[in-house]
């Protein structure tokens, strides 16, 4: 009986790891498509490396590193930065704030300029400064978009993004 319980526990653990890592794969694919197709940064951000920043611990950093090894944003090489606290944040084009660090959101927003701020939190995208918030709805990965928060940070949003959102409703 103990052996069957142990096997069942291992299967549940492995399945949960796979589902968890799938979430980050989906999110990183969404993010890459967003930044390459639908958002444009000011001229000052179009030279040098394109920085993907992550505040907190998340498996998404591994997915970002995979992207960085084989993809670019325009002519810019992708580089990944990990920040343990909001006070460590430096220049980045995208800042992904893990749900566990949402309490540092206000501090993080004070450290970024023309940055696409993305969260994975139950707070939703209505929070000041957050442009994209990922959430799970009926076991599917969805996102909320607050375009105003991106444009207030100096980003230009393609009208095609609005068309995509309208067609998906």
N, C-alpha and C positions, 0 to 999 in steps of 0.2 A: 504494500500500500504506500509506504514512504517513497519507494522508487518511482511509482506512478505519479505521485504528487511532485516529486523533484523534476521529473521529465516534463510534466505539464507547466511547471513554473519556468523552466528553461525555455520552452516553446513560447510562452507568453512574453518573456523577457526579450527574446530574439525578435519576435514580431513587433514588439513596441519599439525596439531600436530601429527596425526597418521602416516603420511608419514615421517615426520621428525624423529619420534622415531623409525620407521622401519629402517631408514638408519643406525642409531646407533646400532640397534640389528644386522643387517647384518654385519656391520663393526666389531663389537665385536666378532661375530662368526668367521669371517675371521681371525682376529687377534689371537684368541685362537687356531684355527687350524694351523696357521703359526707357533706359538711359540711352540706348542706341537709336530708338525710333521716335520717341515722343517728347523728349526733353532736350533743351539746348541751354548751355551755360554761357555766361558773359565771355567776351573775348579774352579777358585776363585769365580765365580758367581753361582755355583751349590749347595751352602749351604745357610742356612737361608731362609728367605722369597723370593719369586719371585715378584719383584715390577713392577707394571704397573703405569707409571706416566702420568699425563695429564697436559699439559701447556695450561691454559685458561679455559673458561667455555664452557662445552659441555655436552649434555645429555649422551654422551658415558660413563661418569664417573659412572652414575647409572648402566649402563650395565656391566661395569667392576666390580662394587661392587656386582652385582648379580653373576657374574662368581666367584668372590673371596669367596662367601659364600658357594659354592658347588663344586668347582673344584680345582685341583692342576696342577702344571707343574712338572711332574715327582714326586718326593717326596716333593717338595717345596709348601708351602702354598702361595696362591696369596694374596698380599696386594696392596692396591691402594693408590697412593699419588696424591694430587692435588697441582699444583703450579700456583700461580697467575702471577708471573713474572719469567723470565729466571734466575734471580739472586737467586731464591729460590730453584732451582733444586738440588736434591741430588741423590745418587745412585739409579738407576732404570734399569731394564732389557729392558723395552720397554718405549719409550717416545712418546706419541701421542701429536702432536702439532696442536691445533685448527687453522682453517683458520684465525680467528681473531687475532692470536698471531704470524702469519708468519713473521712479521717484527722483531721478537725476535729470529728467527731461528739461526742466526750466534752466538748469545750469548748463546743460548741453547746448540748448538753443542760443544761449548767450555767447557760446564759443565758436559758432559757425557763421559763415557769410552766405554766399550763393551756394547753398547746399540743399540737396534733396533729402529731407528728413523722413525716414521710414521707421515704423514701429511694428512690433508683433505683440499687441496688447489688447486687452479688453476695453481700454479707455476709449477707443474709437478715434476717428480722424478729426473729430470736432475740437480736439485740443489745439490750442494756439501753436502754430509752427509745424505741426505734423502734416505732411502732404499725402503720404500713403500709409495705411494701416492694414496689415494682414490679419485675417480672422478666419476661423473655420466655421462653415455653415453647412449643416447636414453632411458632415464628414468630407466636405470639399473645401479646398483652399480658395478663399475669396479675398478681395481687397476693397477698401474704401479709399476714395480719392477726394482730397480737399485741394482743388486746383489753386484756390486763392492763396493758400499757404506757400505753394511753390512760387507763384508769381510775385508774392511779397518778398521773396528771397532773391529776386532777380532772374529767375528761370523763365524760359519761354516754353510754352506747352504747345505741341502740335495740335491743330484742329482735328487731326485724325484720331487722337485719343478720345475726344468727345464723341466722334462718330462710332468708335468701337464700343464705348459705354452705352450709347443709345441703342445700338443694334443688339447688345447682349441682354437688354431688359425684356 
